[in-house]
Every structure is written in C-alpha cells, then in structure tokens.
Amino acid sequence: MGRATEPVAPPSRLLLALEVRGIFELQAFFAAYPLLRRATRGDGHPVLVLPGLAASDVSTRPLRMFLKDLGYAAHGWKQGQNRGPRPGVEDGIDARIAELSARYRRNVSLVGWSLGGVYAREAARRTPSLVRQVITLGSPFANGPRASNAWQVYETLSGGQPIDLARRSAMKLPPPVPSTAIYSRSDGVVAWQGCRERESETTENIEVEGSHCGLGHNPVVLYAVADRLALPEGEWQPFDRSGLRGLLYPDPQRSSAE
C-alpha cells in the first residue's frame, strides 16, 4: 500500500461539516443493536478502550457496553478528558494495562479511537508482553500534526507538547503485536491517508463509510471490532470481506481517486 507522506492536507470543510453524521450513526447503533448482539461471542479477555482528543470514557460507553454484552471485560482508561500527551498520561495507560492483565490473568486488547489509537499503538510498543492486539479507529498515527482539522484544539489542550521527529517516524511502524486500522475516507477530522497501517503478516486495514465522530458507535465499525477481537490469541488472520460484507467494507486497496 502507499505510505502517507507529508504534507497531507486536512479533510475539506465540507467533510468537516458532515461530521454531524455522528449523531445519526449513534441512532443507527441503537437501532441495529439487536443485530449487533448476534456477533461472535468473546472469550472474556480484557479490552481497554481509549478515547479520542477532548473526549473521556463517556464517549466510549456505547462501545464498551457492546463489548461487555459479547462477553469481554471492557474497561475505560480512567484518566478523565484526553488532553493530549501530557506528562503522566503514558505511565497511566501502562499501569492500567498491567492492572487489567494481572486482574484477569490474560493479555489485554487495546481499542483506541482517534488519538486514543495512537496511545494504544505506543503502549503496545512499550509493553508487548501484556498486549494481545491493537485496534485503531480513525487514528492519525502516520500523519503530520497539521493533517487534521483538530490540530488547534490539540495544541490548546496538550499545552503544545512537542513530539520529536524520531518518535514521529517510529510511530508509523506497526506495533509488535497484531494490529487493525479501521478508517473512513470521508473522515472530516483527520486525513484518512495517515490512518492506515503498513502491511505485514499481522496487520490489517479495514475501510468503512462514515464520520470520524461516529467511529466509536458506527454499527459497521463495531461489527468489525467484534470480528477482530474474536480471533483466538496467536491465530491472526485477515478480515473476510467476501459476500455481502463487501457491500459494507470497501476494498482498502483501491486507488485514492475512487
């Protein structure tokens, strides 16, 4: 697949305005919930869900509710509002992973929405022995800092915390555990080109239709998350887009112009 290169422009103002779709995607979540509950049951392992910029565990409640109904031990990050990579944030995530792993005596899957997914990938790099897999939802880990319509919010909330060039380069590499990147080309907040994982034997890109703000409760996204979490540990395989699934999950390999 083609790699994201700088500079990448942020999404258009039209796509940003269309982020209102997130409200309708939440309504679709509740309408589709009886069908979503028929997804593959989980094996009970712990799942840590990390929120996006300026959001908190409240934003991930529908996703965690869904995962708990499937049998997973889904938990929030318990750090309040995500205000960017301030001092202590990464230590708090590492401690949360260690606590959940010890409590359930299992490795922890990490699901991160937007900036939360960037945190998840970096946490898996620091503690690979405790992480089962990583799933990112519209996470701009391969983008430049301004390939986003939220970069000013980020700088305000984070206090302008810089990320050095060496680390930004390393962030583009897949983490040392199975990783799935879920993204939308109609994302109105971050440029989708930098939300895609580099291909390897244990990485996956899953494209969906929808907004950035709705990724955490979009029924199509949640079904894909459940599918990936249900994989037996150590038995990674690609997402199956055959049959009717092909109508819901576009081919991520098609050209950018399509």
Secondary structure, 3 states (H helix, E strand, C coil): CCCCCCCCCCCCHHHHHHHHHHHHHHHHHHHHHHHHCCCCCCCCCEEEEECCCCCCCCCCHHHHHHHHHCCCEEEECCCCCCCCCCCCHHHHHHHHHHHHHHHHCCCEEEEEECHHHHHHHHHHHHCHHHEEEEEEECCCCCCCCCCECCHHHHHHHHCCCCCCHHHHHHHCCCCCCCEEEEEECCCCCECHHHHCCCCCCCEEEEEECCCCCCCCCCHHHHHHHHHHHCCCCCCCCCCCCCCCHHHHCCCCCCCCCC
